[in-house]
Every structure is written in structure tokens, then in C-alpha cells.
Amino acid sequence: MAVVRPSPVWLQVGSAEGLRLIVGGLTVIERRLRELAARGVRQVIVVAEPVAVNVRGIDVSFEPGAVPPEGDRVERGDEIAGVVVRDDETRAAAEWALLRRMNKSFEGPVDALVNSKISMRITRVLAKTRLTPNHVTLAAIVLGLVAAAFVRGGSYWPAAIGGVLIELNSILDSCDGELARLRFQFSKLGQWLDNVGDDIVDNVFILCAGYGAGGPWMWIAIAAAVSRWMVAAGTYWIVYKKTGTGDVFSFRYWFESEKETAEEVYELTSVAAWIRSFGRRDTYVFGWMLVCVAGLSFGVVVWGGIIALINLPIFIAHLAVSATAREPEAAAVRAESVRGE
């Protein structure tokens, strides 16, 4: 029986020069080809003179002057984010339009209103370098630990500087994801590095804020950090068993099981969702900056402690509910094993 191959996608262009222009760290044609590859397309014919491309997982041929057969899919090969790229002016317009699409689809309020306005400008510069998203993540981790060292000092100016630096860490934390989406540089290592790095920075920052505040704040900080680490470790284990990745946004509490996507879980359409946003990293880190600048660095410990006080009991309840839900299945397996004997 003959194998039916899907028809190729044809890319038509106005000017071959437009294909060579760089938009977000990739040439226009490379970006279009990677977009098609991400959509599952495996064969593309470009109606233009050949240009150098570096794209894997897709068969590309250049056929100047060719006419696509009737019924085959035809798209523009020089259009990025709704902008046809012909020259430097349209290239810049396409780049900004593209960058505005690189934010998370389930942003927190501070990411949407503050951080993304800065991070996208940084990402645009980073895209012109050879730095990878993992390099940016490592830089953000180092910056976060430097912030913690400052807030450990306890006096006003070191704590205020530490607060500003931890907010810059949060902004860079957006840049690595934006750069990954912009240049199609996703990896499991990057996912783990990003999430685990955030947990390390946040808990060290809480501990250092408690040390700087002194007295009982140190013990409250230790309790908050240990609780947060317990929840994080448990979440990572559950997510890894379920997906084989470190994608913590795939984690669902038992009362969220009907929600399939992170967009549904984090969409700010209810009072509960807005309350939950105060436990999102973009929000609490911005809050930490404000309390540090206000000379109230113990507020970092208070905020971190409240989040831990809420999350730990809910997570323990989730483990209990999950174990109860699995018990009938385990009993059925045991009964089947007895009958088999």
C-alpha cells in the first residue's frame, strides 16, 4: 500500500533580501521555518533564491519562480507577527510585535503591568548576543544571591539595595523564558534550572532577611524556608512522576483537577484567583522590594511565612486526598493478585 505524504507548505516572499534580515536573533526565513516545524510541518518549499538556513526537523527546498499546485497550503515567508519584513524599518516593527507575544499567557499582575515592560527591552538586546536562556537564568540566580547577601546586613541601605536587586532578579527571570520562546531554545535542563533556581534564591533571601532583622524573625524565617522547601520538593516529585519534567505549572491540587491548562488555573477572573496571585513570584518579590525600600525588611519574612503557612497545610491535605483516592485502585490490584494466586 502506497504511503501518502502530506502536501508541503509553500512560502512566497516579496524580496529575498527580507529573508536575510535578523528579527529576534534569527533570520526571517529561519524564524518562519522554525514556526512551521513547531506546528508539525515537515516539508517546506520556499519560492525564492536559496539562502543559508540552520533548521532541524524539516525538509526545506528553494524553488525560485515555482508555482504552488492548486490545493497546497501557501503562506508568506517574509511575514513575522503580522508584519511583512522588507527593510530595517519593517524589521524593527516586526521585532517589537514579536516581543510583545513572548510574555507568558498566564502572567501575574506585576509581570503584566511592570516587569514585562522592562524585560522585553532586555530580551531584545540579549537576542542579539550569543547568550542562551540558561546563561540568563544563571545570571539571575547569582543576582538573587547577591541580593540576599545585601539584605542580610540588616541596616537600611544594604536592605534597600537587596530589595532592588531581588526585583531585578525577578525581571531577569522573565527574560530567560522570553529568550527561549523568541529563539526556540527550550530544554528540560533550562526548565529545572529556572524553577529550582527560583526556590533557592527565594528561600535564601527569606533566611537572610530574617538574619538581618534578628531576634525571633530568624526562627520564623527558618520555619518559612523549610516549609517552602518541603512543598517545593514534594511538588517537583509529583510533577516529575507525572510528566518526566520540572514543569511545576502542570501541578494541580485536588480541587483544580478539572482545569487542564495553566491559563485556566492562573487566569485572574475571580476573587480567589486574585488572592492566589499574592503567592505568585512576580507579586511577592515586588512586595519584598517595597518593604525593603521602606525599611521594613522583616516584611519579607512575614510575607514568606504567610505563603508557607497557607501552602504547607494545603499540600499535606492534597497528599491525604490523593492517597485516599488511590486506595480503591490499590485494593482492586491486591484483590486481583489474590485471585491470580
C-alpha positions, 0 to 999 in steps of 0.5 A: 500500500502506497504511503501518502505524504502530506502536501508541503507548505509553500512560502512566497516572499516579496524580496529575498533580501527580507529573508536575510534580515535578523528579527529576534536573533534569527533570520526571517526565513529561519524564524518562519521555518522554525514556526512551521516545524513547531506546528508539525510541518515537515516539508517546506518549499520556499519560492525564492533564491536559496539562502543559508538556513540552520533548521532541524526537523524539516525538509526545506527546498528553494524553488525560485519562480515555482508555482504552488499546485492548486490545493497546497497550503501557501503562506508568506515567508517574509511575514513575522507577527503580522508584519511583512519584513522588507527593510530595517524599518519593517524589521524593527516593527516586526521585532517589537510585535514579536516581543510583545507575544513572548510574555507568558499567557498566564502572567501575574499582575506585576509581570503584566503591568511592570516587569514585562515592560522592562524585560522585553527591552532586555530580551531584545538586546540579549537576542542579539548576543550569543547568550542562551536562556540558561546563561540568563537564568544563571545570571539571575540566580547569582543576582538573587544571591547577591541580593540576599547577601545585601539584605542580610546586613540588616541596616537600611541601605544594604536592605534597600539595595537587596530589595532592588536587586531581588526585583531585578532578579525577578525581571531577569527571570522573565527574560530567560523564558522570553529568550527561549520562546523568541529563539526556540531554545527550550530544554528540560535542563533550562526548565529545572534550572529556572524553577529550582533556581527560583526556590533557592534564591527565594528561600535564601533571601527569606533566611537572610532577611530574617538574619538581618532583622534578628531576634525571633524573625530568624526562627520564623524565617527558618520555619518559612524556608523549610516549609517552602522547601518541603512543598517545593520538593514534594511538588517537583516529585509529583510533577516529575512522576507525572510528566518526566519534567520540572514543569511545576505549572502542570501541578494541580491540587485536588480541587483544580483537577478539572482545569487542564491548562495553566491559563485556566488555573492562573487566569485572574477572573475571580476573587480567589484567583486574585488572592492566589496571585499574592503567592505568585513570584512576580507579586511577592518579590515586588512586595519584598522590594517595597518593604525593603525600600521602606525599611521594613525588611522583616516584611519579607519574612512575614510575607514568606511565612504567610505563603508557607503557612497557607501552602504547607497545610494545603499540600499535606491535605492534597497528599491525604486526598490523593492517597485516599483516592488511590486506595480503591485502585490499590485494593482492586490490584491486591484483590486481583493478585489474590485471585491470580494466586 
